[in-house]
Amino acid sequence: MIQKIAIALLASAVTLVPTAVLAKGCIRGALAGGVAGHYVHHHAIAGAMAGCAAGHYYYKHKEKVSAR
């Protein structure tokens, strides 16, 4: 159930944002989330998906603030 929600969030994030912001946030977040997920009961893929979404959100917010 949680994996389906994470996949849906990732898919929506991919379609709604510019690629430069998505790549920067997703790659960095996925690396950190994958490593963290690996050490938490071997959930590297779920951690990478969550990290991608969190990284994307962070950089999207950072871009909005700098645009002001």
C-alpha positions as CSV (number, residue, x, y, z in Angstrom):
1,M,0.0,0.0,0.0
2,I,2.7,2.5,1.0
3,Q,4.8,1.6,-2.1
4,K,1.8,2.3,-4.4
5,I,1.4,5.7,-2.8
6,A,5.1,6.5,-3.1
7,I,5.1,5.5,-6.8
8,A,2.0,7.7,-7.4
9,L,3.8,10.7,-5.7
10,L,6.9,10.2,-7.7
11,A,5.0,9.9,-10.9
12,S,3.1,13.1,-10.2
13,A,6.3,14.9,-9.2
14,V,7.9,13.9,-12.5
15,T,5.0,15.3,-14.6
16,L,4.5,18.6,-12.8
17,V,7.9,20.2,-12.5
18,P,10.7,21.5,-14.7
19,T,13.5,19.0,-15.4
20,A,16.4,21.0,-13.9
21,V,14.8,21.3,-10.5
22,L,13.6,17.7,-10.6
23,A,16.9,16.3,-11.5
24,K,18.8,18.2,-8.8
25,G,16.4,17.4,-6.0
26,C,15.6,13.9,-7.1
27,I,19.1,12.7,-7.6
28,R,20.4,14.1,-4.3
29,G,17.4,13.0,-2.3
30,A,17.3,9.6,-3.8
31,L,21.0,9.0,-2.9
32,A,20.4,10.1,0.7
33,G,17.1,8.3,1.0
34,G,18.4,5.1,-0.5
35,V,21.3,4.9,1.9
36,A,19.1,5.7,4.9
37,G,16.5,3.2,3.7
38,H,19.1,0.5,3.3
39,Y,20.0,0.8,7.0
40,V,16.4,0.8,8.1
41,H,15.3,-2.8,7.5
42,H,16.6,-2.9,3.9
43,H,14.1,-0.5,2.4
44,A,16.5,1.2,0.0
45,I,14.0,1.6,-2.9
46,A,11.3,3.1,-0.7
47,G,13.9,5.4,0.9
48,A,15.1,6.5,-2.6
49,M,11.6,7.3,-3.7
50,A,10.8,9.2,-0.5
51,G,14.2,11.0,-0.8
52,C,13.5,11.9,-4.4
53,A,10.2,13.5,-3.4
54,A,11.6,15.3,-0.4
55,G,14.6,16.6,-2.4
56,H,12.3,17.8,-5.2
57,Y,10.1,19.6,-2.8
58,Y,13.1,21.3,-1.1
59,Y,14.6,22.6,-4.4
60,K,11.2,23.7,-5.7
61,H,10.6,25.7,-2.5
62,K,14.2,27.1,-2.7
63,E,13.6,28.2,-6.3
64,K,10.3,30.0,-5.4
65,V,12.0,31.8,-2.5
66,S,14.9,33.0,-4.6
67,A,12.5,34.2,-7.3
68,R,10.9,36.7,-4.9
